[in-house]
Amino acid sequence: MPLTHQQSQTLIAAAVDQARADGLKVTVAVVDEGGLLKALARMDGAPPLSAQIAEAKAVGAAVWHRDGDQLAAVQADRSAFFAQVSQLVRVPMIAADGSAVIRDGDTVLGAVGVSGAQPGQDRACAEAGIRAIFG
């Protein structure tokens, strides 16, 4: 079953709650399994460019089926191939910590990308969001 609208909203709310608790201002993007945007929320005060960065992080994670830190390793090892694949999607991909694949068992439902804080903080917000829908 695909990622639902309600799951996307629940994920974003939990990620934003984590950001607030940590004193951060971030943007959270949720994409489906094909890397198409399902939902996006930019907190008041989050950098304007963070919206595009969060989506680009999520797209990369979704289409490669790898979390951002793993995707960064692929980019480092196979940069020319990564650059070519990045041109095949609607939004150029960003391989960086702060994105995570959303899975239901072995099935990839999509991904979440967070931008606006330090990479580990972005990742913590993304993980908080996923925990909210899958425990």
VENHURA-V477052 format. One record per backbone hydrogen bond with DSSP energy under -1.0 kcal/mol. NH is the residue of the N-H (numbers start at 0). CO is the residue of the C=O. If there is no record, write none. Layout:
{{NH CO} {NH CO}}
This chain:
{{7 3} {8 4} {9 5} {10 6} {11 7} {12 8} {13 9} {14 10} {15 11} {16 12} {17 13} {18 14} {19 15} {20 16} {21 17} {22 19} {23 18} {26 114} {27 40} {28 112} {29 38} {30 110} {31 35} {34 31} {37 29} {38 29} {40 27} {42 25} {45 42} {49 46} {50 47} {52 48} {53 49} {54 50} {55 51} {56 52} {57 53} {58 54} {59 55} {60 56} {61 57} {62 58} {63 59} {64 60} {65 60} {67 98} {70 66} {71 67} {72 68} {73 69} {74 70} {75 71} {76 72} {77 73} {81 77} {82 78} {83 79} {84 80} {85 81} {87 84} {93 55} {95 93} {99 111} {101 109} {103 106} {106 103} {108 101} {109 101} {110 30} {111 99} {112 28} {113 97} {114 26} {121 117} {122 118} {123 119} {124 120} {125 121} {126 122} {127 123} {128 124} {129 125} {130 126} {131 127} {133 129} {134 130}}
